[in-house]
Amino acid sequence: MGGTRIGFSEVSGLTQENQAIEYRDGNFLEYSSIKMPGLRKFSNVTLKRGIVKADNEFFRWLSSIKLNQVERRDVTISLLNEEHNPVMVWKILRAFPVKVEGPGSRPAATRWPSNRSSSPTKGSSCRTSRPRMYLPPPGFHFRVEVLGLTLPSDDLRFTEVGGLSVEVATEEMAEGGENRFLQRYPGRAKYGDLLLKRGLMKKSEVWNWARRCIEELDVSPKDVDVTLLNEAHEPLMTWHVIGAFPVKWSVSDLSATANGFVVESLQLAYRHFRLDA
């Protein structure tokens, strides 16, 4: 360790793993996510030994940390055979301490009384009657279709849909002789923008449609169907979005430390939608 040979009684934490990135689109037939390899992660190494009198080297090393400044040392751990020759060697680069723990005392284990529960045996019955509850459908199984575009199936595999909302604007008017409140009258309905998200896709007809609308101002509105599916992949509810056209396209931030995939977002303005349930 940094040029010093030290004996320890126990070493643990010599592990490394690749963190998985989970991805799933709404039209995926399996109720599970797709996993792909992400960042590599190394565990902390724990070294244990008996207390050595007047040896505070590890505590001094830990105490030397100031803000994010620390002395890093290389650590070599060797597995030896009966002739004290290395069989396997782990080289830990640029290590620094994060915890130094002294000895502790622990009382003898105490057995506490426990409660026991018995299950019905053969010849007895245990029944509970309760009314059947309504269970709302899950929101992770859905399908998106852009009508009027000839698209491969992968071009419509979106992971998130938002913006299916409508509100009615109100107009306030003061009434003579009535000072307690303002009269409010309904106005026009207002629909939010439809937001579609998915993993970044190359050679996409959806992207070509967005590029023509945004960059070339060749706006061609399309109808979009968003369908919520049941466990048999059959439609439960369908939102028919009328007259949609792209107004914004963006990708997620790129980060060398983030364990995730690149997400592209497409924002669509539309006139209104109809709901079939």
C-alpha positions as CSV (number, residue, x, y, z in Angstrom):
1,M,0.0,0.0,0.0
2,G,1.8,3.0,-1.3
3,G,5.1,1.1,-0.9
4,T,4.4,-0.3,2.6
5,R,3.7,-4.0,3.2
6,I,0.9,-4.5,5.7
7,G,-0.7,-7.7,7.0
8,F,-4.5,-7.9,7.2
9,S,-6.8,-10.7,8.5
10,E,-9.7,-10.1,6.1
11,V,-10.2,-8.4,2.7
12,S,-13.6,-8.0,1.0
13,G,-15.2,-5.9,-1.7
14,L,-13.0,-6.9,-4.6
15,T,-16.0,-6.8,-7.0
16,Q,-17.0,-4.9,-10.1
17,E,-20.2,-4.8,-12.0
18,N,-21.8,-3.3,-15.1
19,Q,-24.9,-1.3,-14.1
20,A,-27.8,-2.2,-16.4
21,I,-29.8,0.4,-18.3
22,E,-33.5,-0.5,-18.5
23,Y,-35.5,0.6,-21.5
24,R,-39.1,-0.1,-22.4
25,D,-41.5,1.3,-25.0
26,G,-45.3,1.4,-24.5
27,N,-46.0,-1.1,-27.3
28,F,-43.6,-3.8,-26.1
29,L,-45.6,-7.0,-25.8
30,E,-43.8,-8.3,-22.8
31,Y,-44.5,-6.8,-19.3
32,S,-40.8,-6.3,-18.7
33,S,-38.0,-3.9,-19.7
34,I,-35.1,-4.4,-22.0
35,K,-31.7,-4.3,-20.3
36,M,-28.4,-3.2,-21.8
37,P,-25.0,-2.7,-20.3
38,G,-24.2,0.7,-18.8
39,L,-21.5,2.1,-16.6
40,R,-19.0,0.0,-14.8
41,K,-19.0,0.2,-11.0
42,F,-16.4,-0.8,-8.5
43,S,-17.2,-1.6,-4.9
44,N,-15.4,-0.2,-1.9
45,V,-12.7,-2.5,-0.5
46,T,-12.7,-3.3,3.2
47,L,-9.5,-4.2,5.0
48,K,-9.7,-5.6,8.5
49,R,-6.9,-6.4,11.0
50,G,-6.3,-6.5,14.7
51,I,-5.5,-3.3,16.6
52,V,-1.8,-2.3,16.4
53,K,-0.5,-0.1,19.2
54,A,0.8,3.3,18.1
55,D,-0.2,2.7,14.5
56,N,-2.6,5.5,13.4
57,E,-1.6,5.6,9.8
58,F,-5.0,5.0,8.4
59,F,-6.7,7.5,10.7
60,R,-4.1,10.2,9.8
61,W,-4.7,9.4,6.1
62,L,-8.4,9.8,6.5
63,S,-8.0,13.0,8.5
64,S,-5.8,14.5,5.8
65,I,-8.9,14.9,3.5
66,K,-9.7,18.5,2.9
67,L,-12.8,19.3,0.7
68,N,-12.1,17.1,-2.4
69,Q,-8.3,17.0,-1.9
70,V,-6.8,13.7,-0.7
71,E,-3.7,11.7,-1.2
72,R,-4.4,8.7,-3.4
73,R,-2.4,5.5,-3.1
74,D,-2.2,2.4,-5.2
75,V,-3.0,-0.8,-3.3
76,T,-1.9,-4.3,-4.3
77,I,-3.6,-7.4,-2.8
78,S,-2.0,-10.7,-3.5
79,L,-3.4,-14.2,-2.9
80,L,-0.5,-16.5,-1.9
81,N,0.1,-20.2,-2.2
82,E,1.8,-22.4,0.4
83,E,5.2,-21.2,-0.7
84,H,4.1,-17.6,-0.2
85,N,4.2,-16.9,-4.0
86,P,1.5,-14.8,-5.6
87,V,-1.3,-16.9,-7.2
88,M,-3.5,-13.9,-8.1
89,V,-2.9,-10.2,-7.8
90,W,-5.5,-7.4,-7.6
91,K,-4.1,-3.9,-8.3
92,I,-6.4,-1.1,-6.9
93,L,-5.4,2.2,-8.4
94,R,-5.7,5.7,-6.8
95,A,-7.4,4.5,-3.7
96,F,-8.3,6.7,-0.7
97,P,-10.0,6.0,2.7
98,V,-13.7,6.8,3.3
99,K,-14.1,5.1,6.7
100,V,-11.9,4.0,9.6
101,E,-13.7,2.0,12.3
102,G,-12.3,1.0,15.6
103,P,-13.2,-2.1,17.7
104,G,-16.6,-2.4,19.2
105,S,-18.2,-4.5,21.9
106,R,-21.4,-6.5,21.4
107,P,-23.5,-8.1,24.1
108,A,-24.4,-11.7,24.0
109,A,-27.3,-12.5,21.8
110,T,-30.6,-12.4,23.5
111,R,-33.5,-14.6,22.5
112,W,-36.8,-12.8,22.6
113,P,-40.2,-14.6,22.8
114,S,-42.1,-14.6,19.5
115,N,-45.8,-14.7,18.7
116,R,-46.9,-17.7,16.7
117,S,-49.8,-17.9,14.3
118,S,-51.5,-21.1,13.2
119,S,-52.9,-21.8,9.8
120,P,-56.1,-23.7,9.2
121,T,-55.5,-27.4,9.1
122,K,-57.3,-30.1,7.1
123,G,-60.9,-30.2,8.1
124,S,-61.2,-26.4,8.9
125,S,-61.9,-23.5,6.7
126,C,-61.0,-19.8,6.7
127,R,-62.9,-17.6,4.2
128,T,-63.1,-13.9,3.9
129,S,-65.7,-12.3,1.7
130,R,-65.1,-8.8,0.4
131,P,-66.5,-6.8,-2.4
132,R,-64.6,-6.8,-5.7
133,M,-62.7,-3.6,-6.1
134,Y,-62.2,-1.7,-9.4
135,L,-58.6,-1.8,-10.5
136,P,-57.5,1.0,-12.8
137,P,-55.5,0.0,-15.9
138,P,-51.7,0.3,-15.8
139,G,-50.3,3.2,-17.8
140,F,-47.2,1.4,-19.2
141,H,-48.9,-0.5,-22.1
142,F,-50.0,1.7,-25.0
143,R,-49.6,2.3,-28.7
144,V,-49.0,5.5,-30.7
145,E,-49.9,5.8,-34.4
146,V,-49.3,8.7,-36.8
147,L,-51.9,8.4,-39.5
148,G,-50.8,9.2,-43.0
149,L,-47.1,8.2,-42.5
150,T,-45.8,4.8,-43.7
151,L,-43.6,3.8,-40.7
152,P,-41.7,0.7,-39.6
153,S,-42.9,-0.6,-36.2
154,D,-39.7,0.6,-34.4
155,D,-40.5,4.2,-35.5
156,L,-43.6,4.2,-33.2
157,R,-42.1,2.7,-30.1
158,F,-42.5,5.6,-27.7
159,T,-41.7,5.3,-24.0
160,E,-43.8,8.2,-22.7
161,V,-46.8,10.2,-23.8
162,G,-48.0,13.4,-22.1
163,G,-50.1,16.5,-22.8
164,L,-53.5,14.8,-23.3
165,S,-55.4,17.5,-21.4
166,V,-58.1,20.0,-22.1
167,E,-59.4,23.0,-20.1
168,V,-62.1,25.6,-20.6
169,A,-61.1,29.2,-20.3
170,T,-63.4,31.4,-18.3
171,E,-64.3,35.0,-18.6
172,E,-65.0,37.1,-15.5
173,M,-67.6,39.9,-15.4
174,A,-68.6,42.2,-12.6
175,E,-72.4,42.4,-12.1
176,G,-73.9,45.7,-10.8
177,G,-75.2,45.4,-7.3
178,E,-73.4,42.1,-6.6
179,N,-70.3,42.7,-4.6
180,R,-69.8,39.2,-3.2
181,F,-68.3,37.6,-6.3
182,L,-67.6,38.0,-10.0
183,Q,-69.7,36.2,-12.5
184,R,-67.7,33.6,-14.5
185,Y,-68.7,32.4,-18.0
186,P,-67.2,29.5,-20.0
187,G,-65.1,30.4,-23.0
188,R,-63.2,28.4,-25.5
189,A,-61.6,25.0,-24.9
190,K,-57.8,24.9,-24.8
191,Y,-55.8,21.7,-25.5
192,G,-52.2,21.2,-24.3
193,D,-49.3,20.1,-26.6
194,L,-48.8,16.4,-27.1
195,L,-45.4,15.3,-25.9
196,L,-43.9,12.0,-27.1
197,K,-40.6,10.6,-25.8
198,R,-38.5,7.6,-26.9
199,G,-34.9,6.4,-27.2
200,L,-33.0,8.3,-29.9
201,M,-33.6,6.7,-33.3
202,K,-31.6,7.1,-36.5
203,K,-33.3,7.2,-40.0
204,S,-36.7,8.0,-38.6
205,E,-39.7,9.0,-40.7
206,V,-41.2,10.7,-37.7
207,W,-38.0,12.9,-37.4
208,N,-38.2,13.6,-41.2
209,W,-41.7,14.8,-40.7
210,A,-40.6,17.0,-37.8
211,R,-37.7,18.4,-39.8
212,R,-39.9,19.4,-42.7
213,C,-42.3,21.2,-40.4
214,I,-39.7,23.0,-38.3
215,E,-36.8,23.6,-40.6
216,E,-38.4,23.9,-44.0
217,L,-41.8,25.3,-42.7
218,D,-43.5,22.6,-44.8
219,V,-46.3,22.0,-42.2
220,S,-48.4,19.0,-42.9
221,P,-50.8,18.2,-40.0
222,K,-51.4,14.6,-39.2
223,D,-53.9,12.8,-37.0
224,V,-52.3,10.8,-34.1
225,D,-54.0,7.9,-32.2
226,V,-52.8,7.1,-28.7
227,T,-54.3,3.8,-27.5
228,L,-54.2,2.4,-24.0
229,L,-54.1,-1.4,-24.2
230,N,-55.2,-4.2,-21.9
231,E,-53.4,-7.4,-21.0
232,A,-54.5,-9.0,-24.3
233,H,-53.1,-6.1,-26.3
234,E,-56.6,-4.9,-27.1
235,P,-57.7,-1.2,-27.0
236,L,-59.1,0.1,-23.8
237,M,-59.3,3.8,-24.6
238,T,-58.2,5.7,-27.6
239,W,-57.4,9.4,-27.9
240,H,-57.8,10.6,-31.5
241,V,-55.6,13.7,-31.7
242,I,-56.7,15.8,-34.7
243,G,-54.5,18.1,-36.8
244,A,-51.2,17.6,-35.0
245,F,-47.9,19.0,-36.3
246,P,-44.4,19.2,-34.7
247,V,-43.4,22.5,-33.0
248,K,-40.4,21.3,-31.0
249,W,-37.8,18.5,-31.1
250,S,-35.1,18.0,-28.5
251,V,-32.7,15.4,-27.1
252,S,-31.7,14.8,-23.5
253,D,-28.4,16.1,-22.1
254,L,-25.3,14.0,-22.8
255,S,-23.4,13.1,-19.6
256,A,-20.4,10.9,-19.2
257,T,-21.5,10.1,-15.6
258,A,-25.2,9.4,-16.2
259,N,-26.2,5.7,-16.5
260,G,-29.0,6.1,-19.1
261,F,-29.8,6.2,-22.8
262,V,-30.3,9.2,-25.0
263,V,-34.0,10.3,-25.1
264,E,-35.5,12.4,-27.9
265,S,-38.7,14.4,-27.3
266,L,-41.2,15.5,-29.9
267,Q,-43.8,18.2,-29.0
268,L,-46.9,18.4,-31.2
269,A,-49.5,21.2,-31.3
270,Y,-53.0,20.0,-32.3
271,R,-56.5,21.3,-32.6
272,H,-58.4,19.0,-30.3
273,F,-58.9,15.3,-29.5
274,R,-61.7,12.8,-29.3
275,L,-61.8,10.1,-26.7
276,D,-63.2,6.6,-27.4
277,A,-63.7,4.5,-24.3
